[in-house]
């Protein structure tokens, strides 16, 4: 996608639950849940970016997934499929508009060191 200024995401999906057990003398816990990466990325609006921003809006409206690859500054990246949940727009009359793309991952998340 053209003109992306940055992204933020929360990696997780794990919930820690207490596991009560008969005769336990200390609290025990287990981790349950599925891996997730949910967040947003933002940048300038460019309606000529048909393979990027227009495709993301189409996926959001059509409730279909997109493939995302989010790069960190030093080289590592994260790739996964996601739903574009919403796209808040911030348009000023005298400046380029901005868009934020809110996503929720689905399926396997791949973390690559570099």
Secondary structure, 3 states (H helix, E strand, C coil): CCCEEEEEEEEEEEEEEECCCCCCCCCCEEEEEEEEEEEEEEEECCCCCCCCHHHHHHHHHHCCEEEEEEECCCCCEEEEEEEEEEEEEECCCCCCCEEEEEEEEEEEEEEECC
